Amino acid sequence: MAESKSLSVLMTDKDTEKLFTVLCNYLSLAEFELARGVMDQLFHLSPERVTRVLRGLVLADIPSKWLFSEAVPSGAHLAWLAAVEYQQLHARVKKGGVEPKRTMKPADAKKWQQLREKLETTPVNPLGFVTHDRLVVQVLEAKELEMHRDRGYGNRKESEEAELFVRFEVEGKQYETKAAEDAMDPKWGQAFSCPILYADSKINLILRAYNSASDGSTDGADRPSRPIAQCSLTLSQIRQKDEYHIWIPMEAPVPENPQFTMPNVHNMESGVPNKGLSMVASPQHGKIRLRLKWGYGPERVAAGTFPSKVLQLLQTDLLI
């Protein structure tokens, strides 16, 4: 396959669970024609689940326990069919898209038109179709931090001497800043270019502090650290423009629960929550300022398709 990654799909509301289960069953049995009919229905309800499934089939390893059929004899064939379906779905919803030959009810035609309008009005990665496959994350500063006693900072001196750094994860890859020079007013300014395969991925971010180097270790990579605060941002929240400059509220880390929460994102200038984003109902534990800029990899891939190298590898797999 094109790239060795685990195949994963995010679950959403219960209304789509049955359809999604049926879709996965058909795909696991290599019944792609039956799966295509379910995709049409599910795409109206949750288009990003469908585009993520199709991208996952192309970009990830097909699970070894899946079965194949006479019509779809291998994982390579299934991945190729997924790539074709992904391109055809995008062709149907883009402006001037051609309706399929299959008979369509007026109500369904209206739903497709609504999806087409959403595609046209979303500048970045609309409906889960990846148009921007790079996100530059610049970690700027943190404010209003609470360093609790149970985090090992029981007095001001210890807080002042703390070496704070930021570690974040996007699609399984970790990135880490250097330690801030001033723990009471931490600033970093480092920028990281993150490749993006899935439009609904998350940035999971943790503010951490190196433990005291009493063991004589001076290499930050080998020094133990402890979490101070955390937050998370779903990339579907930042699609209305190419660049964002935002404050994100953080929460105290909860060791027994590794799941990150969805924060509300505030406009840096006004401090007013962005439209459509929900506030986390938990105590704020500080805030962190990020600059986020969408861009492109070495090859600017057209909307609704995949990089040429990925498609070439798929064709090679078919021949093998």
C-alpha positions as CSV (number, residue, x, y, z in Angstrom):
1,M,0.0,0.0,0.0
2,A,1.0,3.6,-0.4
3,E,1.8,4.2,3.3
4,S,1.9,2.0,6.4
5,K,-0.5,3.6,8.8
6,S,-3.3,2.1,10.8
7,L,-6.8,2.4,9.3
8,S,-9.0,4.5,11.6
9,V,-12.3,6.3,11.3
10,L,-13.8,8.7,13.7
11,M,-17.2,7.9,15.1
12,T,-19.9,10.6,15.3
13,D,-23.6,10.7,16.1
14,K,-25.8,7.6,16.7
15,D,-28.1,8.4,13.7
16,T,-25.4,7.2,11.3
17,E,-24.1,4.3,13.3
18,K,-26.1,1.6,11.6
19,L,-25.3,2.9,8.1
20,F,-21.6,3.1,9.0
21,T,-21.6,-0.4,10.4
22,V,-23.2,-1.7,7.2
23,L,-20.6,0.2,5.2
24,C,-17.7,-1.3,7.1
25,N,-19.2,-4.8,6.8
26,Y,-19.5,-4.5,3.1
27,L,-15.9,-3.1,2.8
28,S,-14.5,-5.8,5.0
29,L,-16.1,-8.4,2.7
30,A,-14.9,-6.5,-0.5
31,E,-18.5,-6.0,-1.6
32,F,-17.7,-2.6,-3.1
33,E,-20.8,-2.2,-5.2
34,L,-23.0,-2.7,-2.2
35,A,-20.8,-0.4,-0.2
36,R,-21.1,2.3,-2.8
37,G,-24.9,2.4,-2.3
38,V,-24.5,2.9,1.4
39,M,-21.9,5.7,0.8
40,D,-24.5,7.7,-1.1
41,Q,-26.8,7.6,1.9
42,L,-24.2,8.2,4.5
43,F,-22.6,11.0,2.5
44,H,-25.8,13.0,2.9
45,L,-25.7,12.6,6.7
46,S,-22.0,12.7,7.4
47,P,-19.9,13.4,4.3
48,E,-16.6,13.5,6.3
49,R,-17.0,10.0,7.5
50,V,-17.2,8.8,3.9
51,T,-14.3,10.8,2.7
52,R,-12.2,9.7,5.7
53,V,-13.0,6.0,5.0
54,L,-12.1,6.3,1.4
55,R,-8.8,8.2,2.2
56,G,-8.0,5.6,4.8
57,L,-8.5,2.7,2.3
58,V,-6.0,4.5,0.0
59,L,-3.4,5.8,2.4
60,A,-3.5,3.1,5.1
61,D,-2.9,-0.6,5.3
62,I,-6.0,-2.7,4.6
63,P,-6.7,-4.8,7.8
64,S,-5.3,-8.3,7.3
65,K,-8.6,-9.9,8.6
66,W,-10.6,-8.4,5.8
67,L,-11.8,-10.9,3.1
68,F,-11.7,-10.4,-0.7
69,S,-13.9,-11.5,-3.5
70,E,-13.7,-12.5,-7.1
71,A,-14.6,-8.9,-8.1
72,V,-12.2,-7.4,-5.6
73,P,-9.4,-10.0,-5.3
74,S,-6.9,-8.0,-3.2
75,G,-6.3,-5.0,-1.0
76,A,-4.8,-3.2,-3.9
77,H,-8.0,-3.5,-5.9
78,L,-10.0,-2.2,-3.0
79,A,-7.7,0.8,-2.5
80,W,-7.9,1.6,-6.2
81,L,-11.7,1.4,-6.2
82,A,-11.7,3.7,-3.1
83,A,-9.5,6.2,-4.9
84,V,-11.8,6.2,-7.9
85,E,-14.9,6.6,-5.7
86,Y,-13.3,9.5,-3.8
87,Q,-12.6,11.4,-7.1
88,Q,-16.1,10.6,-8.4
89,L,-17.8,11.9,-5.2
90,H,-15.8,15.1,-5.5
91,A,-16.9,15.5,-9.1
92,R,-20.5,15.1,-8.1
93,V,-20.5,17.9,-5.5
94,K,-18.2,20.4,-7.2
95,K,-19.7,23.3,-9.2
96,G,-21.0,22.0,-12.5
97,G,-20.7,18.4,-11.3
98,V,-22.3,15.7,-13.4
99,E,-25.1,13.7,-11.8
100,P,-24.6,9.9,-11.9
101,K,-26.5,7.8,-14.4
102,R,-28.3,6.1,-11.5
103,T,-31.9,7.2,-11.0
104,M,-32.1,9.9,-8.4
105,K,-35.2,11.1,-6.5
106,P,-35.8,14.9,-6.3
107,A,-35.2,14.9,-2.5
108,D,-31.8,13.3,-3.0
109,A,-31.0,15.7,-5.8
110,K,-31.7,18.6,-3.3
111,K,-29.4,17.0,-0.8
112,W,-26.6,16.8,-3.3
113,Q,-27.1,20.5,-4.2
114,Q,-26.8,21.4,-0.5
115,L,-23.5,19.5,-0.3
116,R,-22.4,21.3,-3.5
117,E,-23.1,24.7,-1.9
118,K,-21.2,23.7,1.3
119,L,-18.2,22.6,-0.8
120,E,-18.1,25.9,-2.6
121,T,-18.3,28.0,0.5
122,T,-15.6,26.2,2.6
123,P,-12.1,27.4,1.5
124,V,-10.1,24.7,3.3
125,N,-10.7,20.9,3.1
126,P,-14.5,21.1,2.5
127,L,-16.6,18.0,3.3
128,G,-13.3,16.2,4.2
129,F,-11.8,16.4,0.7
130,V,-8.2,17.5,1.4
131,T,-7.3,20.6,-0.5
132,H,-4.6,21.8,1.9
133,D,-2.3,19.0,3.1
134,R,0.1,21.0,5.3
135,L,-0.5,22.9,8.5
136,V,2.2,25.1,9.9
137,V,1.7,25.3,13.7
138,Q,3.6,28.1,15.4
139,V,3.6,27.9,19.2
140,L,3.9,31.5,20.5
141,E,3.2,31.9,24.2
142,A,1.1,30.8,27.3
143,K,-0.6,33.0,29.8
144,E,-2.5,32.7,33.1
145,L,-1.0,29.4,34.0
146,E,-1.9,27.6,37.3
147,M,1.0,25.5,38.6
148,H,-0.7,23.4,41.3
149,R,1.0,21.8,44.3
150,D,0.1,18.4,43.0
151,R,2.1,19.2,39.9
152,G,5.2,19.7,41.9
153,Y,5.2,23.6,41.9
154,G,4.2,24.6,45.4
155,N,6.0,27.9,45.6
156,R,6.8,30.9,43.4
157,K,10.6,30.0,43.3
158,E,9.9,26.6,41.9
159,S,7.5,28.1,39.4
160,E,10.1,30.7,38.3
161,E,12.7,28.0,37.7
162,A,10.4,25.6,35.8
163,E,11.5,24.8,32.2
164,L,8.3,24.9,30.2
165,F,8.0,23.4,26.8
166,V,5.1,22.3,24.5
167,R,4.6,18.9,23.0
168,F,1.8,18.3,20.5
169,E,0.7,15.5,18.3
170,V,-1.0,15.5,14.9
171,E,-1.9,12.2,13.2
172,G,0.4,10.1,15.3
173,K,3.5,12.4,14.8
174,Q,4.9,14.3,17.8
175,Y,6.4,17.8,17.7
176,E,8.2,19.5,20.6
177,T,9.4,23.1,21.3
178,K,12.5,24.0,23.2
179,A,12.2,25.1,26.8
180,A,11.0,28.7,27.3
181,E,13.6,31.1,28.8
182,D,11.1,32.6,31.3
183,A,8.7,30.3,33.0
184,M,6.6,33.1,34.4
185,D,6.0,34.5,30.9
186,P,6.8,31.6,28.6
187,K,7.3,32.3,24.9
188,W,8.5,30.0,22.2
189,G,7.9,31.2,18.6
190,Q,8.9,27.9,17.0
191,A,7.0,26.7,13.9
192,F,6.4,23.2,12.7
193,S,5.1,22.0,9.3
194,C,2.7,19.2,9.8
195,P,1.6,16.9,7.0
196,I,-2.2,16.3,7.0
197,L,-3.8,13.2,5.6
198,Y,-7.3,13.5,7.1
199,A,-9.4,16.7,7.2
200,D,-10.9,15.9,10.6
201,S,-7.7,15.2,12.5
202,K,-6.9,16.8,15.9
203,I,-4.0,18.8,17.4
204,N,-3.5,17.3,20.9
205,L,-1.3,19.7,22.8
206,I,0.3,19.4,26.3
207,L,2.3,22.1,28.1
208,R,5.0,20.3,30.1
209,A,7.8,21.1,32.5
210,Y,11.2,19.4,32.8
211,N,11.8,17.9,36.2
212,S,14.7,19.2,38.2
213,A,18.0,17.9,36.7
214,S,19.1,16.6,40.1
215,D,20.2,13.4,38.4
216,G,22.9,15.3,36.5
217,S,21.2,14.9,33.1
218,T,21.4,18.0,30.9
219,D,20.0,16.6,27.7
220,G,16.3,17.6,27.4
221,A,15.5,14.6,25.3
222,D,16.5,12.3,28.1
223,R,15.1,14.3,31.0
224,P,11.8,13.4,32.6
225,S,9.0,15.9,32.4
226,R,5.5,16.4,33.9
227,P,2.3,17.8,32.3
228,I,1.1,21.2,33.4
229,A,-1.9,21.8,31.1
230,Q,-3.5,20.4,28.0
231,C,-5.9,21.2,25.2
232,S,-7.1,19.9,21.8
233,L,-8.2,21.4,18.5
234,T,-10.1,19.7,15.7
235,L,-8.9,20.8,12.3
236,S,-12.5,21.1,11.1
237,Q,-12.8,24.2,13.3
238,I,-10.3,26.1,11.2
239,R,-11.5,25.9,7.6
240,Q,-12.9,29.3,6.8
241,K,-9.5,31.0,6.0
242,D,-5.9,30.1,5.3
243,E,-4.4,31.5,8.5
244,Y,-5.5,31.7,12.1
245,H,-4.0,33.6,15.1
246,I,-5.8,32.3,18.2
247,W,-5.8,31.8,21.9
248,I,-6.9,28.3,23.1
249,P,-8.0,27.6,26.7
250,M,-6.2,24.8,28.5
251,E,-7.3,22.4,31.2
252,A,-5.4,20.7,33.9
253,P,-4.2,17.3,32.7
254,V,-6.0,14.3,34.0
255,P,-3.6,11.3,34.1
256,E,-6.2,8.7,34.6
257,N,-8.1,9.9,31.5
258,P,-5.8,10.3,28.4
259,Q,-8.6,11.7,26.2
260,F,-8.2,15.3,25.2
261,T,-11.1,17.7,25.3
262,M,-12.4,20.1,22.7
263,P,-11.7,23.7,23.7
264,N,-13.4,26.8,22.5
265,V,-11.3,28.8,20.2
266,H,-11.2,32.6,20.7
267,N,-10.3,35.3,18.2
268,M,-7.0,36.8,19.4
269,E,-8.0,40.4,18.7
270,S,-11.5,40.5,20.1
271,G,-11.5,37.6,22.6
272,V,-15.0,36.6,21.3
273,P,-15.6,32.9,20.6
274,N,-15.6,32.0,16.9
275,K,-19.0,31.2,15.5
276,G,-19.9,27.5,15.7
277,L,-17.4,26.5,18.4
278,S,-18.4,25.2,21.8
279,M,-17.0,26.0,25.2
280,V,-15.6,23.3,27.4
281,A,-17.5,23.1,30.7
282,S,-14.5,22.8,32.9
283,P,-12.1,25.1,34.8
284,Q,-9.6,27.0,32.6
285,H,-6.0,26.2,33.4
286,G,-4.4,28.9,31.4
287,K,-4.3,29.6,27.7
288,I,-1.9,29.2,24.8
289,R,-1.5,31.3,21.7
290,L,-0.9,29.6,18.3
291,R,-0.5,30.8,14.7
292,L,-1.9,28.3,12.3
293,K,-1.4,28.5,8.6
294,W,-2.7,26.1,5.9
295,G,-0.5,25.3,3.0
296,Y,0.6,22.6,0.6
297,G,3.2,19.9,0.4
298,P,5.9,19.7,-2.3
299,E,3.1,18.7,-4.8
300,R,0.0,20.8,-4.7
301,V,-2.6,18.1,-5.1
302,A,-5.9,19.0,-6.9
303,A,-9.0,18.8,-4.8
304,G,-10.7,15.4,-4.9
305,T,-7.7,13.4,-5.8
306,F,-4.4,12.1,-4.3
307,P,-0.7,12.8,-4.8
308,S,0.7,11.4,-8.1
309,K,3.1,9.1,-6.2
310,V,0.3,7.6,-4.2
311,L,-1.7,6.8,-7.4
312,Q,1.4,5.4,-9.1
313,L,2.0,3.1,-6.1
314,L,-1.6,1.9,-6.3
315,Q,-1.2,1.1,-10.0
316,T,2.0,-0.8,-9.2
317,D,0.3,-2.8,-6.5
318,L,-2.4,-3.7,-9.0
319,L,0.2,-5.1,-11.4
320,I,1.9,-7.1,-8.7
